[in-house]
Amino acid sequence: MRTSVNELTDAALLLAKEHLKNLELEQALQAIDQSLKKRQQDSGSDLSVHGNVLWAEILLTKGRFLRDSSFPTLALTKLLALQEITPSLNKSIAFLPLQLLIGESYLQLEEHDKARATFKSILEISKENEHEIGEIQALNGLTRLAFNNPKDIETALNLANQSLELLIQHTDESDFSVLAENYLLQSDIFLYKGDFSQAINYAERAIQISKERNLKELFLEAALKAGKIAVHMKDYALGIKHLLSVKAESMSINHEAHFAEALLYIGITYNEVFHYPKSLEYLNLVEEAPKKLLQSTDQVLLLNYLGKSNFLFANVEKAEQYFLAAEKLAKQSQNKPALAFCLAYLGVISSSKNQFNKALRYAKKVNNIREQIGDVDGIQVNLINLGSVHKKLEKYSESIKLTSRGIAAAKRMKDGLAEIRGYQIMAEIFRKKKEFKSAVMYQMIYTKFYEDFYQRNDRQQVSEIEHQFTIQQLERKIADLQKK
């Protein structure tokens, strides 16, 4: 939740506010420190209420940049102290920024019940005072909380729509950041529902607003979201453009959390276009970063894609270690789709080692997860692996049935690599059965798909986009140096 504090007269605090607007957080904190020292020297007093609110806002921004709980903890301590000293602040619309920052502190610290109570209180105060922007901010906060619980997704959509309806009526130029935040929430909800076209539409609206209004952090969030969605949609050219932009911009303002996420998804993009050395280059960089910079879902994603890239780059033992680590973390976080993904590949690895009983146990676990949550990533890999295991066990009828289902799943999920492997296994099954006409047919399909698949220019296109982006960045740096 981003707020603005207007009631400042102290020159150092005004400077701190300007640094915060430009996301120059270290300079902002130095200016706050100068203001505090001057007040202590002049009158022995602490910062004003508005000064402390600004300080808390800087700390919370720092917490988002570093995903470090010590910053929201300190911010919350300051804000609650202010609240305790002056209880009337709780019901004063003039000090709504303080209440919003308390809600943001609780959100960052994942104290959801306290955050919910805070935002409900803000909503009540705002309605009583007919303060629309406060209502919108409270609804956005409640939407974020509802979205954290998969069971509350319809509630989240309803709250986000209430907020959007109010925003349509309230078009004050100073509140464009709230509109961008709402678009990002809408994007999250449609992404969860699997409606990628709507999800990326809202993310791109947020990009446009935040770029026009120079809302740097919101621009990063929106571009990162759009990049992720584009990769989900297999539009790798669009995805890499957004992600490279996030990588450059987040590095320029030291937003370490978004920088790590950008590297992760660039690595995933290269994996998806079969450029495994380049994928590992990016994924290894993320692995070296502090784990706290990634949320648990992204930590599992990193381990799974390190496993997949190493496996497809023929580092099978290393891949197995990553998948085992992913299995452990996915179980801890109860991330069932990620768990199915790593178990499916552990089954493939076991099968490659002729450990068929182990492979079948992994496959059974994946099927159990699928029954619980429906189609998941890894299902096509699992079915085709089962087909391969049954082929090696000479259970050809079962192998044909499973592999055919795996090919159908691969087509549905647009997993060309799995589909190709399925045709290869089918050709091998019919050769074993000495049904040579069918074997030749599947071998021809396999060869045609293999050639078409590797002649696609996705890998070259993504690499060229990154190359051009790097050149443009260097040219900008040279131009800046020449100006100076």
Contacts in CASP RR format, 6 or more apart in sequence:
PFRMAT RR
TARGET T0000
AUTHOR 0000-0000-0000
METHOD contacts of the structure
MODEL  1
MRTSVNELTDAALLLAKEHLKNLELEQALQAIDQSLKKRQQDSGSDLSVH
GNVLWAEILLTKGRFLRDSSFPTLALTKLLALQEITPSLNKSIAFLPLQL
LIGESYLQLEEHDKARATFKSILEISKENEHEIGEIQALNGLTRLAFNNP
KDIETALNLANQSLELLIQHTDESDFSVLAENYLLQSDIFLYKGDFSQAI
NYAERAIQISKERNLKELFLEAALKAGKIAVHMKDYALGIKHLLSVKAES
MSINHEAHFAEALLYIGITYNEVFHYPKSLEYLNLVEEAPKKLLQSTDQV
LLLNYLGKSNFLFANVEKAEQYFLAAEKLAKQSQNKPALAFCLAYLGVIS
SSKNQFNKALRYAKKVNNIREQIGDVDGIQVNLINLGSVHKKLEKYSESI
KLTSRGIAAAKRMKDGLAEIRGYQIMAEIFRKKKEFKSAVMYQMIYTKFY
EDFYQRNDRQQVSEIEHQFTIQQLERKIADLQKK
1 100 0 8 1.000
1 101 0 8 1.000
1 103 0 8 1.000
1 104 0 8 1.000
1 107 0 8 1.000
1 137 0 8 1.000
1 140 0 8 1.000
1 141 0 8 1.000
1 181 0 8 1.000
2 57 0 8 1.000
2 177 0 8 1.000
2 181 0 8 1.000
2 217 0 8 1.000
2 218 0 8 1.000
3 53 0 8 1.000
3 57 0 8 1.000
3 96 0 8 1.000
3 97 0 8 1.000
3 100 0 8 1.000
3 101 0 8 1.000
3 137 0 8 1.000
4 97 0 8 1.000
4 174 0 8 1.000
5 17 0 8 1.000
5 50 0 8 1.000
5 51 0 8 1.000
5 53 0 8 1.000
5 54 0 8 1.000
5 57 0 8 1.000
5 97 0 8 1.000
7 50 0 8 1.000
8 14 0 8 1.000
8 17 0 8 1.000
8 50 0 8 1.000
8 51 0 8 1.000
8 54 0 8 1.000
10 35 0 8 1.000
10 38 0 8 1.000
10 39 0 8 1.000
10 48 0 8 1.000
10 51 0 8 1.000
12 31 0 8 1.000
12 32 0 8 1.000
12 34 0 8 1.000
12 35 0 8 1.000
12 38 0 8 1.000
13 31 0 8 1.000
13 32 0 8 1.000
13 35 0 8 1.000
13 47 0 8 1.000
13 48 0 8 1.000
13 50 0 8 1.000
13 51 0 8 1.000
13 54 0 8 1.000
15 31 0 8 1.000
16 28 0 8 1.000
16 29 0 8 1.000
16 31 0 8 1.000
16 32 0 8 1.000
16 35 0 8 1.000
16 54 0 8 1.000
16 55 0 8 1.000
16 58 0 8 1.000
17 28 0 8 1.000
17 54 0 8 1.000
19 25 0 8 1.000
19 27 0 8 1.000
19 28 0 8 1.000
19 31 0 8 1.000
20 28 0 8 1.000
20 54 0 8 1.000
20 57 0 8 1.000
20 58 0 8 1.000
20 61 0 8 1.000
22 216 0 8 1.000
23 61 0 8 1.000
23 216 0 8 1.000
23 217 0 8 1.000
23 253 0 8 1.000
23 255 0 8 1.000
24 253 0 8 1.000
25 58 0 8 1.000
25 61 0 8 1.000
25 62 0 8 1.000
25 65 0 8 1.000
25 254 0 8 1.000
28 58 0 8 1.000
29 58 0 8 1.000
29 62 0 8 1.000
32 47 0 8 1.000
32 51 0 8 1.000
32 54 0 8 1.000
32 55 0 8 1.000
32 58 0 8 1.000
35 47 0 8 1.000
35 51 0 8 1.000
36 46 0 8 1.000
36 47 0 8 1.000
39 45 0 8 1.000
39 46 0 8 1.000
39 47 0 8 1.000
40 46 0 8 1.000
46 52 0 8 1.000
47 55 0 8 1.000
49 82 0 8 1.000
49 86 0 8 1.000
49 89 0 8 1.000
49 95 0 8 1.000
49 98 0 8 1.000
52 78 0 8 1.000
52 79 0 8 1.000
52 82 0 8 1.000
53 79 0 8 1.000
53 82 0 8 1.000
53 95 0 8 1.000
53 97 0 8 1.000
53 98 0 8 1.000
53 101 0 8 1.000
55 75 0 8 1.000
55 78 0 8 1.000
56 75 0 8 1.000
56 76 0 8 1.000
56 78 0 8 1.000
56 79 0 8 1.000
56 98 0 8 1.000
56 101 0 8 1.000
56 105 0 8 1.000
57 75 0 8 1.000
57 97 0 8 1.000
57 101 0 8 1.000
59 71 0 8 1.000
59 72 0 8 1.000
59 74 0 8 1.000
59 75 0 8 1.000
59 78 0 8 1.000
60 71 0 8 1.000
60 72 0 8 1.000
60 75 0 8 1.000
60 101 0 8 1.000
60 104 0 8 1.000
60 105 0 8 1.000
60 108 0 8 1.000
61 217 0 8 1.000
62 68 0 8 1.000
62 71 0 8 1.000
63 69 0 8 1.000
63 71 0 8 1.000
63 72 0 8 1.000
63 108 0 8 1.000
64 108 0 8 1.000
64 217 0 8 1.000
64 255 0 8 1.000
64 257 0 8 1.000
65 253 0 8 1.000
65 254 0 8 1.000
65 255 0 8 1.000
65 256 0 8 1.000
65 257 0 8 1.000
65 258 0 8 1.000
66 256 0 8 1.000
66 257 0 8 1.000
66 292 0 8 1.000
66 293 0 8 1.000
67 256 0 8 1.000
67 257 0 8 1.000
67 292 0 8 1.000
67 293 0 8 1.000
67 294 0 8 1.000
67 295 0 8 1.000
68 292 0 8 1.000
69 108 0 8 1.000
69 109 0 8 1.000
71 108 0 8 1.000
72 104 0 8 1.000
72 105 0 8 1.000
72 108 0 8 1.000
72 109 0 8 1.000
73 105 0 8 1.000
73 109 0 8 1.000
75 101 0 8 1.000
75 105 0 8 1.000
76 102 0 8 1.000
76 105 0 8 1.000
76 106 0 8 1.000
76 109 0 8 1.000
79 98 0 8 1.000
79 101 0 8 1.000
79 102 0 8 1.000
79 105 0 8 1.000
80 102 0 8 1.000
82 89 0 8 1.000
82 98 0 8 1.000
83 89 0 8 1.000
83 90 0 8 1.000
83 98 0 8 1.000
83 102 0 8 1.000
89 95 0 8 1.000
89 98 0 8 1.000
89 99 0 8 1.000
90 99 0 8 1.000
90 121 0 8 1.000
91 125 0 8 1.000
93 125 0 8 1.000
93 126 0 8 1.000
93 129 0 8 1.000
93 131 0 8 1.000
96 122 0 8 1.000
96 125 0 8 1.000
96 126 0 8 1.000
96 131 0 8 1.000
96 134 0 8 1.000
96 137 0 8 1.000
99 118 0 8 1.000
99 121 0 8 1.000
99 122 0 8 1.000
99 125 0 8 1.000
100 122 0 8 1.000
100 134 0 8 1.000
100 137 0 8 1.000
102 118 0 8 1.000
103 114 0 8 1.000
103 115 0 8 1.000
103 118 0 8 1.000
103 119 0 8 1.000
103 122 0 8 1.000
103 141 0 8 1.000
106 112 0 8 1.000
106 114 0 8 1.000
106 115 0 8 1.000
106 118 0 8 1.000
107 115 0 8 1.000
107 141 0 8 1.000
107 144 0 8 1.000
107 145 0 8 1.000
112 145 0 8 1.000
112 148 0 8 1.000
115 141 0 8 1.000
115 145 0 8 1.000
116 142 0 8 1.000
116 145 0 8 1.000
119 138 0 8 1.000
119 141 0 8 1.000
119 142 0 8 1.000
119 145 0 8 1.000
120 138 0 8 1.000
120 142 0 8 1.000
122 134 0 8 1.000
122 137 0 8 1.000
122 138 0 8 1.000
123 134 0 8 1.000
123 135 0 8 1.000
123 138 0 8 1.000
123 139 0 8 1.000
123 142 0 8 1.000
125 131 0 8 1.000
126 132 0 8 1.000
126 133 0 8 1.000
126 134 0 8 1.000
126 135 0 8 1.000
126 137 0 8 1.000
126 138 0 8 1.000
127 135 0 8 1.000
132 166 0 8 1.000
132 169 0 8 1.000
132 170 0 8 1.000
133 170 0 8 1.000
133 172 0 8 1.000
133 175 0 8 1.000
133 178 0 8 1.000
135 163 0 8 1.000
135 166 0 8 1.000
136 163 0 8 1.000
136 166 0 8 1.000
136 167 0 8 1.000
136 170 0 8 1.000
136 175 0 8 1.000
136 178 0 8 1.000
136 182 0 8 1.000
137 178 0 8 1.000
139 159 0 8 1.000
139 160 0 8 1.000
139 162 0 8 1.000
139 163 0 8 1.000
139 166 0 8 1.000
140 160 0 8 1.000
140 163 0 8 1.000
140 178 0 8 1.000
140 181 0 8 1.000
140 182 0 8 1.000
140 185 0 8 1.000
142 159 0 8 1.000
143 156 0 8 1.000
143 159 0 8 1.000
143 160 0 8 1.000
143 163 0 8 1.000
143 185 0 8 1.000
144 185 0 8 1.000
146 152 0 8 1.000
146 153 0 8 1.000
146 155 0 8 1.000
146 156 0 8 1.000
146 159 0 8 1.000
147 153 0 8 1.000
147 156 0 8 1.000
147 185 0 8 1.000
147 188 0 8 1.000
147 189 0 8 1.000
147 192 0 8 1.000
150 192 0 8 1.000
153 189 0 8 1.000
153 192 0 8 1.000
153 193 0 8 1.000
156 185 0 8 1.000
156 189 0 8 1.000
157 189 0 8 1.000
160 182 0 8 1.000
160 185 0 8 1.000
160 186 0 8 1.000
160 189 0 8 1.000
163 182 0 8 1.000
163 185 0 8 1.000
164 182 0 8 1.000
164 186 0 8 1.000
167 175 0 8 1.000
167 178 0 8 1.000
167 179 0 8 1.000
167 182 0 8 1.000
176 209 0 8 1.000
176 212 0 8 1.000
176 213 0 8 1.000
176 215 0 8 1.000
177 210 0 8 1.000
177 213 0 8 1.000
177 215 0 8 1.000
177 218 0 8 1.000
179 209 0 8 1.000
180 206 0 8 1.000
180 209 0 8 1.000
180 210 0 8 1.000
180 213 0 8 1.000
180 215 0 8 1.000
180 218 0 8 1.000
180 222 0 8 1.000
181 206 0 8 1.000
181 218 0 8 1.000
183 202 0 8 1.000
183 203 0 8 1.000
183 205 0 8 1.000
183 206 0 8 1.000
183 209 0 8 1.000
183 222 0 8 1.000
184 202 0 8 1.000
184 203 0 8 1.000
184 206 0 8 1.000
184 218 0 8 1.000
184 221 0 8 1.000
184 222 0 8 1.000
184 225 0 8 1.000
186 198 0 8 1.000
186 202 0 8 1.000
187 198 0 8 1.000
187 199 0 8 1.000
187 200 0 8 1.000
187 201 0 8 1.000
187 202 0 8 1.000
187 203 0 8 1.000
187 206 0 8 1.000
187 225 0 8 1.000
187 229 0 8 1.000
188 199 0 8 1.000
188 225 0 8 1.000
190 196 0 8 1.000
190 198 0 8 1.000
190 199 0 8 1.000
190 202 0 8 1.000
191 199 0 8 1.000
191 225 0 8 1.000
191 229 0 8 1.000
191 232 0 8 1.000
196 229 0 8 1.000
196 232 0 8 1.000
196 233 0 8 1.000
199 225 0 8 1.000
199 229 0 8 1.000
200 226 0 8 1.000
200 229 0 8 1.000
200 230 0 8 1.000
200 233 0 8 1.000
203 222 0 8 1.000
203 225 0 8 1.000
203 226 0 8 1.000
203 227 0 8 1.000
203 229 0 8 1.000
204 222 0 8 1.000
204 226 0 8 1.000
206 218 0 8 1.000
206 221 0 8 1.000
206 222 0 8 1.000
206 225 0 8 1.000
207 219 0 8 1.000
207 222 0 8 1.000
207 223 0 8 1.000
207 226 0 8 1.000
209 215 0 8 1.000
209 218 0 8 1.000
210 216 0 8 1.000
210 218 0 8 1.000
210 219 0 8 1.000
210 222 0 8 1.000
211 219 0 8 1.000
216 249 0 8 1.000
216 253 0 8 1.000
217 255 0 8 1.000
219 249 0 8 1.000
220 246 0 8 1.000
220 249 0 8 1.000
220 250 0 8 1.000
220 255 0 8 1.000
220 258 0 8 1.000
221 258 0 8 1.000
223 242 0 8 1.000
223 243 0 8 1.000
223 245 0 8 1.000
223 246 0 8 1.000
223 249 0 8 1.000
224 242 0 8 1.000
224 243 0 8 1.000
224 246 0 8 1.000
224 258 0 8 1.000
224 261 0 8 1.000
224 262 0 8 1.000
224 265 0 8 1.000
226 238 0 8 1.000
226 239 0 8 1.000
226 242 0 8 1.000
227 238 0 8 1.000
227 239 0 8 1.000
227 242 0 8 1.000
227 243 0 8 1.000
227 246 0 8 1.000
227 265 0 8 1.000
228 265 0 8 1.000
230 236 0 8 1.000
230 238 0 8 1.000
230 239 0 8 1.000
230 242 0 8 1.000
231 239 0 8 1.000
231 243 0 8 1.000
231 265 0 8 1.000
231 268 0 8 1.000
231 269 0 8 1.000
231 272 0 8 1.000
234 272 0 8 1.000
234 414 0 8 1.000
236 269 0 8 1.000
236 272 0 8 1.000
236 273 0 8 1.000
236 458 0 8 1.000
236 461 0 8 1.000
236 462 0 8 1.000
237 458 0 8 1.000
237 461 0 8 1.000
237 462 0 8 1.000
237 465 0 8 1.000
239 269 0 8 1.000
240 266 0 8 1.000
240 269 0 8 1.000
240 462 0 8 1.000
240 465 0 8 1.000
240 466 0 8 1.000
241 465 0 8 1.000
241 469 0 8 1.000
243 262 0 8 1.000
243 265 0 8 1.000
243 266 0 8 1.000
243 269 0 8 1.000
244 262 0 8 1.000
244 266 0 8 1.000
244 465 0 8 1.000
244 466 0 8 1.000
244 469 0 8 1.000
245 469 0 8 1.000
246 258 0 8 1.000
246 259 0 8 1.000
246 261 0 8 1.000
246 262 0 8 1.000
247 259 0 8 1.000
247 262 0 8 1.000
247 263 0 8 1.000
247 266 0 8 1.000
248 469 0 8 1.000
248 473 0 8 1.000
249 255 0 8 1.000
250 256 0 8 1.000
250 258 0 8 1.000
250 259 0 8 1.000
250 262 0 8 1.000
251 259 0 8 1.000
256 289 0 8 1.000
256 293 0 8 1.000
257 293 0 8 1.000
257 294 0 8 1.000
259 293 0 8 1.000
260 286 0 8 1.000
260 289 0 8 1.000
260 293 0 8 1.000
260 294 0 8 1.000
261 293 0 8 1.000
261 294 0 8 1.000
261 298 0 8 1.000
263 282 0 8 1.000
263 283 0 8 1.000
263 285 0 8 1.000
263 286 0 8 1.000
263 289 0 8 1.000
264 282 0 8 1.000
264 283 0 8 1.000
264 286 0 8 1.000
264 294 0 8 1.000
264 298 0 8 1.000
264 301 0 8 1.000
264 302 0 8 1.000
264 305 0 8 1.000
266 282 0 8 1.000
267 278 0 8 1.000
267 279 0 8 1.000
267 281 0 8 1.000
267 282 0 8 1.000
267 283 0 8 1.000
267 286 0 8 1.000
267 305 0 8 1.000
268 279 0 8 1.000
268 283 0 8 1.000
268 301 0 8 1.000
268 305 0 8 1.000
269 279 0 8 1.000
269 462 0 8 1.000
270 276 0 8 1.000
270 278 0 8 1.000
270 279 0 8 1.000
270 281 0 8 1.000
270 282 0 8 1.000
270 459 0 8 1.000
270 462 0 8 1.000
271 279 0 8 1.000
271 283 0 8 1.000
271 305 0 8 1.000
271 308 0 8 1.000
271 309 0 8 1.000
271 312 0 8 1.000
272 458 0 8 1.000
273 458 0 8 1.000
273 459 0 8 1.000
273 462 0 8 1.000
274 312 0 8 1.000
274 417 0 8 1.000
274 454 0 8 1.000
274 458 0 8 1.000
274 459 0 8 1.000
275 459 0 8 1.000
275 462 0 8 1.000
275 463 0 8 1.000
276 309 0 8 1.000
276 312 0 8 1.000
276 313 0 8 1.000
277 313 0 8 1.000
278 463 0 8 1.000
279 305 0 8 1.000
279 309 0 8 1.000
280 306 0 8 1.000
280 309 0 8 1.000
280 310 0 8 1.000
280 313 0 8 1.000
283 302 0 8 1.000
283 305 0 8 1.000
283 306 0 8 1.000
283 309 0 8 1.000
284 306 0 8 1.000
286 294 0 8 1.000
286 302 0 8 1.000
287 302 0 8 1.000
287 306 0 8 1.000
291 299 0 8 1.000
294 302 0 8 1.000
296 329 0 8 1.000
296 332 0 8 1.000
296 333 0 8 1.000
296 335 0 8 1.000
297 333 0 8 1.000
297 335 0 8 1.000
297 338 0 8 1.000
299 329 0 8 1.000
300 326 0 8 1.000
300 329 0 8 1.000
300 330 0 8 1.000
300 333 0 8 1.000
300 335 0 8 1.000
300 338 0 8 1.000
300 342 0 8 1.000
301 338 0 8 1.000
303 322 0 8 1.000
303 323 0 8 1.000
303 325 0 8 1.000
303 326 0 8 1.000
303 329 0 8 1.000
303 342 0 8 1.000
304 322 0 8 1.000
304 323 0 8 1.000
304 326 0 8 1.000
304 338 0 8 1.000
304 341 0 8 1.000
304 342 0 8 1.000
304 345 0 8 1.000
306 319 0 8 1.000
306 322 0 8 1.000
307 318 0 8 1.000
307 319 0 8 1.000
307 322 0 8 1.000
307 323 0 8 1.000
307 326 0 8 1.000
307 345 0 8 1.000
308 319 0 8 1.000
308 345 0 8 1.000
309 319 0 8 1.000
310 316 0 8 1.000
310 318 0 8 1.000
310 319 0 8 1.000
310 322 0 8 1.000
311 319 0 8 1.000
311 323 0 8 1.000
311 345 0 8 1.000
311 348 0 8 1.000
311 349 0 8 1.000
312 417 0 8 1.000
316 349 0 8 1.000
316 352 0 8 1.000
319 345 0 8 1.000
319 349 0 8 1.000
320 346 0 8 1.000
320 349 0 8 1.000
323 342 0 8 1.000
323 345 0 8 1.000
323 346 0 8 1.000
323 349 0 8 1.000
324 342 0 8 1.000
324 346 0 8 1.000
326 338 0 8 1.000
326 341 0 8 1.000
326 342 0 8 1.000
327 339 0 8 1.000
327 342 0 8 1.000
327 343 0 8 1.000
327 346 0 8 1.000
329 335 0 8 1.000
330 336 0 8 1.000
330 338 0 8 1.000
330 339 0 8 1.000
330 342 0 8 1.000
331 339 0 8 1.000
336 369 0 8 1.000
336 372 0 8 1.000
336 373 0 8 1.000
336 376 0 8 1.000
337 369 0 8 1.000
337 373 0 8 1.000
337 376 0 8 1.000
337 377 0 8 1.000
338 377 0 8 1.000
339 369 0 8 1.000
340 366 0 8 1.000
340 369 0 8 1.000
340 370 0 8 1.000
340 376 0 8 1.000
340 377 0 8 1.000
340 378 0 8 1.000
340 379 0 8 1.000
340 382 0 8 1.000
341 376 0 8 1.000
341 377 0 8 1.000
341 378 0 8 1.000
343 362 0 8 1.000
343 365 0 8 1.000
343 366 0 8 1.000
343 369 0 8 1.000
343 382 0 8 1.000
344 362 0 8 1.000
344 363 0 8 1.000
344 366 0 8 1.000
344 378 0 8 1.000
344 379 0 8 1.000
344 381 0 8 1.000
344 382 0 8 1.000
344 385 0 8 1.000
345 378 0 8 1.000
345 381 0 8 1.000
346 362 0 8 1.000
347 358 0 8 1.000
347 359 0 8 1.000
347 362 0 8 1.000
347 363 0 8 1.000
347 382 0 8 1.000
347 385 0 8 1.000
348 359 0 8 1.000
348 381 0 8 1.000
348 385 0 8 1.000
350 356 0 8 1.000
350 358 0 8 1.000
350 359 0 8 1.000
350 362 0 8 1.000
351 359 0 8 1.000
351 385 0 8 1.000
351 388 0 8 1.000
351 389 0 8 1.000
351 392 0 8 1.000
354 392 0 8 1.000
356 389 0 8 1.000
356 392 0 8 1.000
356 393 0 8 1.000
359 385 0 8 1.000
359 389 0 8 1.000
360 386 0 8 1.000
360 389 0 8 1.000
363 382 0 8 1.000
363 385 0 8 1.000
363 386 0 8 1.000
363 389 0 8 1.000
366 376 0 8 1.000
366 378 0 8 1.000
366 379 0 8 1.000
366 382 0 8 1.000
367 382 0 8 1.000
369 376 0 8 1.000
370 376 0 8 1.000
370 379 0 8 1.000
370 382 0 8 1.000
375 409 0 8 1.000
375 412 0 8 1.000
375 413 0 8 1.000
377 413 0 8 1.000
379 406 0 8 1.000
379 409 0 8 1.000
379 413 0 8 1.000
380 406 0 8 1.000
380 407 0 8 1.000
380 409 0 8 1.000
380 410 0 8 1.000
380 413 0 8 1.000
380 415 0 8 1.000
380 418 0 8 1.000
380 419 0 8 1.000
381 415 0 8 1.000
381 418 0 8 1.000
383 402 0 8 1.000
383 403 0 8 1.000
383 405 0 8 1.000
383 406 0 8 1.000
383 409 0 8 1.000
384 402 0 8 1.000
384 403 0 8 1.000
384 406 0 8 1.000
384 407 0 8 1.000
384 410 0 8 1.000
384 418 0 8 1.000
384 421 0 8 1.000
384 422 0 8 1.000
384 425 0 8 1.000
386 402 0 8 1.000
387 398 0 8 1.000
387 399 0 8 1.000
387 402 0 8 1.000
387 403 0 8 1.000
387 425 0 8 1.000
388 399 0 8 1.000
388 403 0 8 1.000
388 425 0 8 1.000
389 399 0 8 1.000
390 396 0 8 1.000
390 398 0 8 1.000
390 399 0 8 1.000
390 402 0 8 1.000
391 399 0 8 1.000
391 403 0 8 1.000
391 425 0 8 1.000
391 428 0 8 1.000
391 429 0 8 1.000
391 432 0 8 1.000
394 432 0 8 1.000
396 429 0 8 1.000
396 432 0 8 1.000
396 433 0 8 1.000
399 425 0 8 1.000
399 429 0 8 1.000
400 426 0 8 1.000
400 429 0 8 1.000
403 422 0 8 1.000
403 425 0 8 1.000
403 426 0 8 1.000
403 429 0 8 1.000
404 426 0 8 1.000
406 418 0 8 1.000
406 422 0 8 1.000
407 418 0 8 1.000
407 419 0 8 1.000
407 422 0 8 1.000
407 423 0 8 1.000
407 426 0 8 1.000
409 415 0 8 1.000
409 418 0 8 1.000
410 416 0 8 1.000
410 418 0 8 1.000
410 419 0 8 1.000
410 422 0 8 1.000
411 419 0 8 1.000
416 449 0 8 1.000
416 453 0 8 1.000
417 453 0 8 1.000
419 449 0 8 1.000
420 446 0 8 1.000
420 449 0 8 1.000
420 450 0 8 1.000
420 453 0 8 1.000
422 446 0 8 1.000
423 442 0 8 1.000
423 445 0 8 1.000
423 446 0 8 1.000
423 449 0 8 1.000
424 442 0 8 1.000
424 446 0 8 1.000
426 438 0 8 1.000
426 442 0 8 1.000
426 446 0 8 1.000
427 439 0 8 1.000
427 442 0 8 1.000
427 443 0 8 1.000
427 446 0 8 1.000
428 439 0 8 1.000
430 436 0 8 1.000
430 438 0 8 1.000
430 439 0 8 1.000
430 442 0 8 1.000
431 439 0 8 1.000
END
